[in-house]
């Protein structure tokens, strides 16, 4: 198995019905779509503090995980899975909501800071590395810092949900390239206007 193939896709979000339709949970939406695409079932795994599923891609086994630790501690869950299966940070793709991108926009990048995103902050801390890949799903920005918490934890209006779902669709068309480690090709597809 190649060094640069993705072996874990982690979607960030908060567990429970109260959060299901919030902007902060778009990472979970992405995992749910992959799960249904591959006819998988997520199983709650206490040792990983998350719901996990596994499928075989041409590049090898891929683990999907939705941490059940709540956003601020999602790195714990991802790190446990990675350590258990000896998976390196650069073989991990974290899917998360991105305030700096408008709804309908999707971007792929490797490394970087957390940009104030608590799920990314904890993932960096727990993995001891910034070198994982991020799939950033735009949710837009409320305009001021004071309004961010209410905004990300607010229900996604239908008009925005349609745009976010289309960004997820777009990302799913590039997922095979991403899994195989063809990141430049995936970025070219995703970032094309």
DAZIBEL-V766516 format. One record per helix or strand of 3 or more residues. SS is the DSSP state (helix for helix, strand for strand). FROM is the first residue (numbers start at 1). TO is the last residue. If there is no record, write none. Layout:
SS,FROM,TO + SS,FROM,TO
This chain:
strand,8,11 + helix,23,37 + strand,43,45 + helix,46,48 + strand,50,57 + strand,60,67 + helix,71,84 + helix,89,91 + strand,92,98 + strand,106,110 + helix,118,127 + strand,133,138 + helix,145,152 + helix,158,173 + helix,175,179 + helix,183,191
